[in-house]
Amino acid sequence: MAASPLYILLCSGEHEKLQMAAMMASVAAVSERPVEVFVSMNAILAFAKDVDPGARYQGGAFSRLLKERHAPDALTLFQQGKDLGDLKMWACSMALDVQGWDIDRLQDGLFDGALGLTKFLSDSETGQFVTL
């Protein structure tokens, strides 16, 4: 039996939540589970091309530990999931509009395009839904 898809709605810019979303997405994808990630609100800011990797993440004590211990970067984990499994990432079209950005402003190779929340929620009815 095929695994049901995992849908992740990522709207927080907190390092810990971005990291958890990346770990969940990449592990599921390489475990042959389809994954779709919808990136919106503050989370989209971490995916901008012009952000210095050292300043990309905001967070508390655990964020500092992730940085000090050189944990794998969340964007790298998302990319590994895309490279090794069935992982699709969507940029929220409303968040892009509010920022005055287009998809080219985001990290190369990570996003499959822009998508509206209504479409993502409709698609997610076929699988497991997680919000971070």
N, C-alpha and C positions, 0 to 999 in steps of 0.2 A: 504494500500500500504506500502510495506517495505521501510524503510529509506535507501537512497543511502549511501554506505560506505564513511567514511572520511579517507583520506590518508594524513599523516603528514610526511614531509621530515624535519628532525631535524638535522641541521648541525652547529648551533652556540653553543658555550659553555657559552654564556652569561646567567646569572641567570634568568633574566627577560624572555628570550625566552624559556628556559627550563621550567620555571614555567608556562608560557602561554600554551606551548605544552602539559604539564601534565594536566592542568586544562581543556583544550579543549578535550583531549583524554578521561579523566575520566568521564567528564560530558556526552559526547556523548555516551560512552560505557554503562554507567548506564541508559541512556535514550533509550536503545535498538537500538542503531545505531552501526553497525560494524565499527571498527577503526583499522587501521594498521599504525604503526609508524616505520619509517626507520631512524636509528640513525647513523650519519656519522660525519666525520671531527672532529672539536673540541668538538662537543657534546658528542662523545663517551667517552671522558676522564672523564666526570662527572659520568659515570656508572662503573668505575673501582672499584673492591672490596677493594683495598688498600688505597682509598682516605678517609681521615678524613672528616666526614660530615661537620664540620666547615669550611673546606678549599675546599669543593667540588665546590662551586659556585663563579664565578667572575662576577662583574657587577658594576653598578653605584649607584646613590643615592637610587633608588627604591630597588635594591638588599639589601642595608643596612636596609631599612625599612622592607622588608620581613623577614630578619633575626631578627631584633629587636622586631618585633611584633609576632614572632614565627608563621609565616604563615606555613601551611602544607608543608612538604618537597615534592619536585617534584617527587622524586623516590617513596615516599609513595603514592602519587596520582596516579602514573602509576600503582602501585601494586593494589590499590583499584579498578581501572578500569578493570584490569585483573581478579580480584577476583569476581567482581560484574557484569561484562558485557562481551561483545565480543571484547576484545582488544588484538591485537597481536603486538609484538615488534620484530623488526629485526635489527640486527647489520650489518652494511655495511661490506661486506667481504673485500673490498679494504682497508678500514680504519683499520680493524684488521690486515691485511697483513702489512701495512705501520708501524703500531705500533709494529709488531712482536708478537702480541697477538693471543690467540685463545679464543673462546667463554667462556671458564672457567674463564677467567680473569675478566669477568663482573659480576655485582651483580646477585646473585642467584635468580632464579624464575621470573626474568623480561623478559628475551629474549626467543623467540620461536626458535631462530637459527640465522645463518648468511645468508645473502642474497645479491645478486648483484643488483646494481642500475638498470640495464636493466630489470630485472624481476619485481622489485618494480614499475618502471614506466609503464611497460606493464599492470600490475595488476591494477594500479591506474586509468586507462582509464575508469573504470566502476563507478567512484565516484567523490567526491569533493577532490581537491588537495590543500594543504596548505604547504608553506615552511616557516620555522623559523630558 
